[in-house]
Amino acid sequence: MKSLKSLSIAKLQTTSVLIFQGVLDLFNIYTCYIRPFITEAFKLEQSAVWTKTTLFIKEDKKWFLVNNFELFHLIKSHDVNFSVLRQDVPVRYISKNQFEFDLCFYELIELIAQHNKKLDIKLIYTHLKNILDRRMNQQLFGKNIFAITTFCRLINITEQTYHTRCSKEVSS
C-alpha cells in the first residue's frame, strides 16, 4: 500500500471521483436506505469522514472511491460551506488487487448498527442478502448464506427485535 496523504474536500471536488464497481451496491444501500434517515448534523460532525482513511483506486485519470460513504456525497455536493471545503481527509491509494470488499461491507454494517432504530432494517437486510453471493458469504462469515441471525448479530439486535420491528413497519 502506498503512503497516507491528506487532501481537502475542495481538492477532491475538482477530481473525477466515481464509486468503485465492487462496492457500488453497498453505496446504493447507503444512499437510498440509510442516508435519508441520518440527520445533517451526524453527516457533517459525528461521522468518520474526517478521520477515516479513505481508499481510492486510480485508473485512467479517474479516482474510484472504495469506502467512506458520506465523503462521496460531500465531494459531489454543490452546497458545501467553506469550512467543510477546507477540511482535510486522510487518503490512501490502492491497486485493484488490494481491494477488500469486507472493509466497505463492515463500514456499512457499523452505520446500520449505529442507526438501526431509524432504519428499515428488513429492507436493508433483503438488499444485502441479494448482493452477497456464496463466495462473499464464505469470505465474510464462513457460511454459504447471509442469514437473519448473522445480520442481527452484526447490528447488535436480537432476532425477536428484528421480527417485531419488521411487523410494526409492515402493519403501518
Short mmCIF file of the C-alpha atoms (twelve columns), coordinates in Angstrom:
data_MODEL
# 
_entry.id   MODEL 
# 
loop_
_atom_site.group_PDB 
_atom_site.id 
_atom_site.type_symbol 
_atom_site.label_atom_id 
_atom_site.label_alt_id 
_atom_site.label_comp_id 
_atom_site.label_asym_id 
_atom_site.label_seq_id 
_atom_site.Cartn_x 
_atom_site.Cartn_y 
_atom_site.Cartn_z 
_atom_site.pdbx_PDB_model_num 
ATOM 1   C CA . MET A 1   0.000   0.000   0.000   1 
ATOM 2   C CA . LYS A 2   1.225   3.470   -0.771  1 
ATOM 3   C CA . SER A 3   1.705   6.040   1.945   1 
ATOM 4   C CA . LEU A 4   -1.054  8.100   3.504   1 
ATOM 5   C CA . LYS A 5   -1.836  11.538  2.055   1 
ATOM 6   C CA . SER A 6   -4.157  14.275  3.178   1 
ATOM 7   C CA . LEU A 7   -6.446  16.002  0.678   1 
ATOM 8   C CA . SER A 8   -9.061  18.709  1.150   1 
ATOM 9   C CA . ILE A 9   -12.699 18.293  0.209   1 
ATOM 10  C CA . ALA A 10  -12.205 21.180  -2.251  1 
ATOM 11  C CA . LYS A 11  -9.367  19.303  -3.994  1 
ATOM 12  C CA . LEU A 12  -11.470 16.138  -4.161  1 
ATOM 13  C CA . GLN A 13  -14.340 18.130  -5.697  1 
ATOM 14  C CA . THR A 14  -12.085 19.087  -8.604  1 
ATOM 15  C CA . THR A 15  -11.152 15.459  -9.238  1 
ATOM 16  C CA . SER A 16  -13.156 12.936  -11.247 1 
ATOM 17  C CA . VAL A 17  -14.332 10.686  -8.383  1 
ATOM 18  C CA . LEU A 18  -16.534 7.661   -9.031  1 
ATOM 19  C CA . ILE A 19  -17.606 4.719   -6.879  1 
ATOM 20  C CA . PHE A 20  -15.559 1.556   -7.352  1 
ATOM 21  C CA . GLN A 21  -17.729 -1.043  -9.112  1 
ATOM 22  C CA . GLY A 22  -17.042 -3.689  -6.435  1 
ATOM 23  C CA . VAL A 23  -18.882 -1.643  -3.790  1 
ATOM 24  C CA . LEU A 24  -21.459 0.204   -5.881  1 
ATOM 25  C CA . ASP A 25  -24.369 -1.817  -4.463  1 
ATOM 26  C CA . LEU A 26  -23.300 -1.001  -0.893  1 
ATOM 27  C CA . PHE A 27  -23.095 2.712   -1.724  1 
ATOM 28  C CA . ASN A 28  -26.595 2.482   -3.209  1 
ATOM 29  C CA . ILE A 29  -27.926 0.979   0.036   1 
ATOM 30  C CA . TYR A 30  -26.326 3.828   1.973   1 
ATOM 31  C CA . THR A 31  -27.659 6.478   -0.397  1 
ATOM 32  C CA . CYS A 32  -31.223 5.133   -0.614  1 
ATOM 33  C CA . TYR A 33  -31.946 3.466   2.727   1 
ATOM 34  C CA . ILE A 34  -29.587 4.969   5.320   1 
ATOM 35  C CA . ARG A 35  -28.501 8.486   4.404   1 
ATOM 36  C CA . PRO A 36  -32.025 9.983   4.181   1 
ATOM 37  C CA . PHE A 37  -32.653 8.951   7.808   1 
ATOM 38  C CA . ILE A 38  -29.429 10.318  9.289   1 
ATOM 39  C CA . THR A 39  -29.515 13.969  10.297  1 
ATOM 40  C CA . GLU A 40  -27.282 16.546  8.647   1 
ATOM 41  C CA . ALA A 41  -25.514 17.133  11.964  1 
ATOM 42  C CA . PHE A 42  -24.428 13.497  12.043  1 
ATOM 43  C CA . LYS A 43  -23.334 13.542  8.434   1 
ATOM 44  C CA . LEU A 44  -21.026 16.517  8.898   1 
ATOM 45  C CA . GLU A 45  -19.897 16.464  12.536  1 
ATOM 46  C CA . GLN A 46  -20.074 12.972  14.015  1 
ATOM 47  C CA . SER A 47  -19.288 10.847  11.010  1 
ATOM 48  C CA . ALA A 48  -15.880 9.393   10.412  1 
ATOM 49  C CA . VAL A 49  -15.464 11.378  7.178   1 
ATOM 50  C CA . TRP A 50  -12.656 13.427  8.672   1 
ATOM 51  C CA . THR A 51  -10.795 10.679  10.495  1 
ATOM 52  C CA . LYS A 52  -11.340 7.517   8.476   1 
ATOM 53  C CA . THR A 53  -8.701  6.767   5.879   1 
ATOM 54  C CA . THR A 54  -10.408 6.848   2.508   1 
ATOM 55  C CA . LEU A 55  -9.201  4.392   -0.096  1 
ATOM 56  C CA . PHE A 56  -9.037  5.233   -3.786  1 
ATOM 57  C CA . ILE A 57  -8.127  3.211   -6.842  1 
ATOM 58  C CA . LYS A 58  -6.668  5.495   -9.536  1 
ATOM 59  C CA . GLU A 59  -7.201  4.452   -13.130 1 
ATOM 60  C CA . ASP A 60  -7.321  6.413   -16.407 1 
ATOM 61  C CA . LYS A 61  -7.325  9.848   -14.704 1 
ATOM 62  C CA . LYS A 62  -10.329 8.773   -12.605 1 
ATOM 63  C CA . TRP A 63  -10.394 8.083   -8.908  1 
ATOM 64  C CA . PHE A 64  -12.607 5.251   -7.712  1 
ATOM 65  C CA . LEU A 65  -13.757 5.643   -4.121  1 
ATOM 66  C CA . VAL A 66  -13.682 2.357   -2.204  1 
ATOM 67  C CA . ASN A 67  -15.056 3.373   1.205   1 
ATOM 68  C CA . ASN A 68  -16.231 6.341   3.291   1 
ATOM 69  C CA . PHE A 69  -19.856 6.575   2.163   1 
ATOM 70  C CA . GLU A 70  -20.583 10.135  3.265   1 
ATOM 71  C CA . LEU A 71  -17.437 11.566  1.706   1 
ATOM 72  C CA . PHE A 72  -18.722 10.795  -1.778  1 
ATOM 73  C CA . HIS A 73  -21.845 12.870  -1.095  1 
ATOM 74  C CA . LEU A 74  -19.732 15.763  0.187   1 
ATOM 75  C CA . ILE A 75  -17.496 15.628  -2.876  1 
ATOM 76  C CA . LYS A 76  -20.472 15.703  -5.239  1 
ATOM 77  C CA . SER A 77  -22.441 18.348  -3.325  1 
ATOM 78  C CA . HIS A 78  -22.527 21.906  -4.632  1 
ATOM 79  C CA . ASP A 79  -23.983 23.129  -1.333  1 
ATOM 80  C CA . VAL A 80  -20.982 22.684  0.975   1 
ATOM 81  C CA . ASN A 81  -19.854 25.567  3.159   1 
ATOM 82  C CA . PHE A 82  -16.308 26.920  3.044   1 
ATOM 83  C CA . SER A 83  -15.214 25.413  6.362   1 
ATOM 84  C CA . VAL A 84  -16.154 21.941  5.097   1 
ATOM 85  C CA . LEU A 85  -14.317 22.500  1.798   1 
ATOM 86  C CA . ARG A 86  -11.118 23.244  3.743   1 
ATOM 87  C CA . GLN A 87  -11.342 20.034  5.786   1 
ATOM 88  C CA . ASP A 88  -8.603  17.510  5.082   1 
ATOM 89  C CA . VAL A 89  -9.331  13.835  4.643   1 
ATOM 90  C CA . PRO A 90  -6.718  11.088  5.046   1 
ATOM 91  C CA . VAL A 91  -6.385  9.291   1.686   1 
ATOM 92  C CA . ARG A 92  -4.540  6.163   0.577   1 
ATOM 93  C CA . TYR A 93  -4.254  4.843   -2.962  1 
ATOM 94  C CA . ILE A 94  -4.537  1.112   -3.548  1 
ATOM 95  C CA . SER A 95  -4.464  -1.103  -6.606  1 
ATOM 96  C CA . LYS A 96  -7.451  -3.156  -7.733  1 
ATOM 97  C CA . ASN A 97  -5.855  -6.341  -6.411  1 
ATOM 98  C CA . GLN A 98  -5.549  -4.758  -2.942  1 
ATOM 99  C CA . PHE A 99  -9.310  -4.134  -2.815  1 
ATOM 100 C CA . GLU A 100 -11.107 -5.936  0.015   1 
ATOM 101 C CA . PHE A 101 -14.918 -5.972  -0.070  1 
ATOM 102 C CA . ASP A 102 -15.173 -6.671  3.653   1 
ATOM 103 C CA . LEU A 103 -13.787 -3.233  4.577   1 
ATOM 104 C CA . CYS A 104 -16.691 -1.454  2.899   1 
ATOM 105 C CA . PHE A 105 -19.238 -4.071  3.996   1 
ATOM 106 C CA . TYR A 106 -18.331 -3.683  7.669   1 
ATOM 107 C CA . GLU A 107 -18.298 0.111   7.361   1 
ATOM 108 C CA . LEU A 108 -21.912 -0.116  6.164   1 
ATOM 109 C CA . ILE A 109 -22.801 -2.590  8.929   1 
ATOM 110 C CA . GLU A 110 -21.364 -0.182  11.508  1 
ATOM 111 C CA . LEU A 111 -23.641 2.601   10.221  1 
ATOM 112 C CA . ILE A 112 -26.664 0.278   10.245  1 
ATOM 113 C CA . ALA A 113 -25.897 -0.793  13.817  1 
ATOM 114 C CA . GLN A 114 -25.439 2.801   14.933  1 
ATOM 115 C CA . HIS A 115 -28.750 3.946   13.434  1 
ATOM 116 C CA . ASN A 116 -30.827 0.763   13.281  1 
ATOM 117 C CA . LYS A 117 -33.749 2.266   15.209  1 
ATOM 118 C CA . LYS A 118 -34.276 4.855   12.449  1 
ATOM 119 C CA . LEU A 119 -33.831 2.479   9.512   1 
ATOM 120 C CA . ASP A 120 -35.941 -0.076  7.688   1 
ATOM 121 C CA . ILE A 121 -33.673 -2.954  8.644   1 
ATOM 122 C CA . LYS A 122 -35.828 -5.557  6.901   1 
ATOM 123 C CA . LEU A 123 -35.429 -3.753  3.579   1 
ATOM 124 C CA . ILE A 124 -31.696 -3.268  4.129   1 
ATOM 125 C CA . TYR A 125 -31.249 -6.948  5.043   1 
ATOM 126 C CA . THR A 126 -33.082 -8.002  1.866   1 
ATOM 127 C CA . HIS A 127 -30.789 -5.838  -0.281  1 
ATOM 128 C CA . LEU A 128 -27.654 -7.074  1.469   1 
ATOM 129 C CA . LYS A 129 -28.774 -10.693 1.104   1 
ATOM 130 C CA . ASN A 130 -29.233 -10.148 -2.650  1 
ATOM 131 C CA . ILE A 131 -25.787 -8.552  -3.002  1 
ATOM 132 C CA . LEU A 132 -23.845 -11.227 -1.127  1 
ATOM 133 C CA . ASP A 133 -23.162 -14.278 -3.252  1 
ATOM 134 C CA . ARG A 134 -21.925 -17.627 -1.941  1 
ATOM 135 C CA . ARG A 135 -18.234 -16.657 -2.304  1 
ATOM 136 C CA . MET A 136 -18.743 -13.360 -0.434  1 
ATOM 137 C CA . ASN A 137 -20.663 -15.112 2.355   1 
ATOM 138 C CA . GLN A 138 -17.856 -17.660 2.699   1 
ATOM 139 C CA . GLN A 139 -15.271 -14.892 2.802   1 
ATOM 140 C CA . LEU A 140 -17.178 -12.755 5.327   1 
ATOM 141 C CA . PHE A 141 -18.817 -15.358 7.590   1 
ATOM 142 C CA . GLY A 142 -17.553 -18.826 6.642   1 
ATOM 143 C CA . LYS A 143 -21.110 -19.733 5.584   1 
ATOM 144 C CA . ASN A 144 -22.909 -20.099 2.257   1 
ATOM 145 C CA . ILE A 145 -25.787 -17.743 3.068   1 
ATOM 146 C CA . PHE A 146 -26.372 -14.440 4.837   1 
ATOM 147 C CA . ALA A 147 -28.889 -15.456 7.499   1 
ATOM 148 C CA . ILE A 148 -31.091 -13.103 9.501   1 
ATOM 149 C CA . THR A 149 -29.345 -14.354 12.659  1 
ATOM 150 C CA . THR A 150 -25.998 -13.224 11.262  1 
ATOM 151 C CA . PHE A 151 -27.401 -9.824  10.292  1 
ATOM 152 C CA . CYS A 152 -28.933 -9.333  13.744  1 
ATOM 153 C CA . ARG A 153 -25.659 -10.274 15.463  1 
ATOM 154 C CA . LEU A 154 -23.752 -7.813  13.252  1 
ATOM 155 C CA . ILE A 155 -26.067 -4.886  14.027  1 
ATOM 156 C CA . ASN A 156 -26.385 -5.800  17.722  1 
ATOM 157 C CA . ILE A 157 -30.089 -6.604  17.923  1 
ATOM 158 C CA . THR A 158 -31.963 -9.788  18.757  1 
ATOM 159 C CA . GLU A 159 -33.805 -11.743 16.122  1 
ATOM 160 C CA . GLN A 160 -37.008 -11.075 18.069  1 
ATOM 161 C CA . THR A 161 -36.361 -7.329  17.820  1 
ATOM 162 C CA . TYR A 162 -35.806 -7.705  14.082  1 
ATOM 163 C CA . HIS A 163 -39.105 -9.536  13.576  1 
ATOM 164 C CA . THR A 164 -41.044 -7.253  15.940  1 
ATOM 165 C CA . ARG A 165 -39.758 -4.136  14.248  1 
ATOM 166 C CA . CYS A 166 -40.496 -5.538  10.817  1 
ATOM 167 C CA . SER A 167 -44.067 -6.439  11.745  1 
ATOM 168 C CA . LYS A 168 -44.594 -2.907  13.053  1 
ATOM 169 C CA . GLU A 169 -43.261 -1.435  9.817   1 
ATOM 170 C CA . VAL A 170 -45.324 -3.769  7.661   1 
ATOM 171 C CA . SER A 171 -48.547 -3.049  9.542   1 
ATOM 172 C CA . SER A 172 -48.225 0.742   9.432   1 
# 
